[in-house]
Amino acid sequence: MALCLDDLADLDPQLTRSLRDLLEYEGGDEEEVYGLDFTLTQDYFGECKSVPLKAGGEEMSVTQQNNVATVTVVVGMIQMRELEFTGVYMYTSFTIIGGHSTMSVKGIYRVGPRSGVVEEAAGNWTPTKGFSLVNSTNRLERRSDFQGYHMKGVGVKVFEFMSTYLGGGNITGFVGDIVTALRDAHNFSVSFNVLEGYAYGKLKDSSSNEWTGMVGALQSGEADLTVSELSITEERLKVVTYTQPIYIISRKLFVATYEDLAKKMLAYTTPMDTALYWCILANMIGLASILFFIERLQRCYIPMGEKPVSMGVAGWYMLSALLQQGSNTYPISTAARVIYWVGYSVSLIVYTSYSATLVSHLAVEQPAPLPFSNLRDLSRQSGWDAGCNNNDLFQVTASQTCVGSQTDECRVLREAWQKVVPRSPDNLVNSYSEGLEKVLNGKYVFIGVDVTTNYYIRGLHIADSCRIKELPGRYITGGIAIGLQKNSPFRKIFDHSLQKMRESGLMSKLRTKWLSSGTSTCGRKTKITASLSDVAAIFILLMGGAAFSCLLLLLEYAVQHARQKWWMMSSWGLLT
């Protein structure tokens, strides 16, 4: 029966029968040799490999030199067999002692590929009592002390809130604090190599399995773990191992909003419906007409020395009432005064309603609408550019991973990569700050990690940060984690610790400290300043009115000049 000795130390006493099946107990006195038939198993980075070994004796010794562990089984001081394993990380030795009636099961393992062999008591077996554990503590807890083992780390200096490198080999930031917590919890030391640029890792040119950056360092064995965040992708999982995700991220579209100048030009006309404007005009004409006829009708039975108002003057009175300007005359008759009162009352109601509606309209003014709302629509626009950080996962996925894939997301990513990004050679930027600057300059969409982009947006001036809009839709959603070597022996222990950090609330505190978006101040200005664009319509109306007045002046001059010329010609004709 094969038994994975990686798990042997955790055998429950109920499994005594399984262990007994491995042993051939012949009985007898101390002189007799007991046959032992079992399977020696090595756990090489998580891969359980079995090597059959039949031996009998009272001692099994283990020696280690460099990366070679030698297992020696001795029977009556005669060496029966010697096995060598390169890179053995975990196995179990059996020792028969004390009158050949007790079997001691010992666990022997290495913390890491460069450590020595560590021996621990696992349990004892006797024919009468069966198998009993020496230590019932969970194996991940028992072996959580790395005994000062030195780990080699690799990182990138891209996002300070993720990893900030301090002096003396210390590191902080969201990922940095997690690595530091793991270091303190498991008693290991770490040194790290910081790579230049956006070196998270991508496939080398003309290669299908060799990677660059942090992924390449893990793949080649140059590093044991990453001290910066590493996105989990299906392609990378073929060559590296990850801890459980420490955060879920997505790529999103970020674009600047702009003032709708055409809408602002009509801002003072939009508070009321078009039909209401026609009603106001009809009301002014109607009141002016009534005033015009009352003035004339009244003179039929009450003679007056004043001339009745003309239709133009009556209309001017009603316009003055609407604009709350009054007039330079006051009607004598009560009937005409009623018309005035009605006109001013209606004008007051309209004026008050218009003012209140205009204020609320300007307060909720929306920016100019965008011609797209997602990446698919953006690919169909000809006047917009888009880009991402150079060597970002969006670039790697769209240009490498999605090649030949027929999934809907891959088609959208490929279409954007092939149609929009190549429009300008500088669409791929070297930093998030550069990408946001291009967004603010106009007609550029930045494709960035949601939490990272929002972090840089918070560092902008409030006027600029409030202009940048995050469009709906998520792309390349996945987790970030600490990268490890393929089948790393540290993964299970690190995952166990990360789960404890979640349960204790430490992970939540770190997310709040480093990744929280904070409270937005957009839309809650304590000081509001009117800009020229807010009142541009007034000045345009003023200049337009002045220009129209000048045109009327020229027209009046032309008409008057024509009349004078006609009168002179008529007078000259009479004289002749």
Buried (B, 14 or more C-beta within 10 A) or exposed (E): EEBBBBBBBBBEEEBBEBBBEBBEBEEEEEEEBBBBBBBBBBBBBBEBEEEEBEBBBBBBEBEBEEEEBBBBBBBEEEEBEEBEBEEBBBBBBBBBEEEBBBBBBBBBBBBBBEBEBBEBEBBBBEEEEBBBBBBEEEBBEBBBBBEEBEBBBBBBBBBEBBBBBEEEEEBBBBBBBBBBBBBEBBEBEBEBEBBEEBBBBBBEEEEEEBBBBBBBBBBEEEBBBBBBBBBBBEBBEEBBBBBBBBBEBEBBBBBBBEBBEEBBBEBBEBBBEEEEEEBBEEBBBEBBBBBBEBBEEBBEEEEEEEEBBEEEBBBBBBBBBBEEEEBEEEBEBEEBEBBBEBBBEBBEEBBEEBEEEBEEBBEEEEEEEBEBEEBBBBBEBEEBBBBBBBBBBBBBBBBEBBEEEEEEBBBBBBBBBEBBBEEEEEBBBEBBEBBBBBBBEEBBBBBBBBBBBBBBBBEBEEEBBBBBEBBEBEBBEBBBBBBBBBBBBBBBBBBBBBEEBEEEEBBEEBBEEBBEEEEEEEEEEEEEEEEEEBEBBEEEEEEEEEEEEEEEEEEEEEEEEEEEEEEEEEEEEEEE
